[in-house]
């Protein structure tokens, strides 16, 4: 099977009207990270530490160019310091998708003379990430 490239991917997120909007054309990087807390349950006298699983969680980081589409999605969340959740859908390839609900936990706008204005957004998933073969839209 052939390796997958960026050309196979898409990323959608709710716009201000709660409609899933593709921002693939404006992104230059996206990451999905899964973490699992471990709880130590080593007994006294043990020679090796042991653990049991604790809570898990997922975070997304996306980077790209600021324009009217991306600014309309992320700008109001920064200015209003709101806690509105957004639905996201990450198309991995073919008919393989991640989706779920996220909260914007950080955004940074950057730019300098003679360059494009860029953004970086950190999104924290509320609940589980679905790994599915069906698109939301």
N, C-alpha and C positions, 0 to 999 in steps of 0.2 A: 504494500500500500504506500502511496506517495505521502511525503510529509506535507503538512498543511502550512500555508503562509498567510500573511496579513490580508491577502486578496480574498480569502475565504471568510473573513470575519465581518461582523457588523455589530454596532452597539446602539441601542435605543434607550431613551429615558423619557419620562413624562415631561411635557412642556407645561407652561402655565395653565393650559386648558385641560390638563390631565390626559392628553393624547400622546401615545408613544411616538417619539420623533427620532429618526436616525440621525446620529451625529458622526457617523463613520468618516465622512469626508473631511471633518474638522479635527479628528484625533490623530495623534502621532504615536500614542502609547497607551496601553491599558493593561492593568494587572488585577488578578483576583487572588487573594491570599486567604487560606484556611488556617486557623490556629486552634489548638486544643489545649486547655489548661490541664495540668496533671496535679493530682493530689497525692502527696507522699503518705504511704501507709506502712512504712518500715517499722517492724517490731523491735523492741529493745533486745539487744544481743545478736541481731542479724549482722551478717558481714557484708551484705549488699543491700542497696536501697531498692524499694519496690514502690510502685505507683498504681493508682487507679484513675480512670478518665474523669475529668471534671467537665466544665462547660466548654463548648466549642463556639466558634464565631467566624465570620467572614468579613473581609474588607475589600473594597475596590479602590483603585487609584486610576484616574484617567488624566491625560495631558493632551492639550491641543491648542488650536487657534481661537482667539476671541473674535466673534462676529455677531451679527444680530440674532442668529439662532442660539448659539451657546450662551451669549449674554442674557437672552430672554429666559433661559432655563436656570442659570446659576446666579445671575445678578440680584434678582429679588430675594433669593434665599440669604444672600450675604447682607443686603441692606436692611432687611426686616428681622434678621436673626430669628427666623422662624423655625419651627420644628415639624414642618410638613414632610411626610414621607413621599417617596417617589418610586414608581415601578421601573425596573430596568430589565432589559433583555440583551444578552450577549450571545450572538450567533457565533458558535465556534467554527462550524463548517457544515456544508450540506444541510441536513435537518437535525442538527445537534445544538441545543441551546442551554444556557444558564439563565434563570430569571428569579426575581424576588422583589422585596421591598427594601429600600435603602433610605438612610438619613444622611444629608450632607453634614460632615463633621469638620470640614476644613476646605477652604478654597483660596487660591493665590492667583492674582493677576500679575503678569510681568511684562515688561517691555522697555526698550531703550531707543535712542535715536536711530533711525534708518533700519528698523526691524519690525517684524510682526509682533502684535500684542498676543501673548499666550496665557493660558490658564492651567492650573493643576487643581484637581478636585479629589478629596478623600471622602469616600462613601462607606458607611457602616451598614451591613445587612442586618435587618430586624427579622429574626426567625431564621428559617432555613433557606438555602439556595436550592432551587429546583434544577435538576439535570434531566432534561426532557427532549423528546423528539418532535415536539409540537410548538410552533411559534405562538406567541400571545395574540398577535394580530393576523 
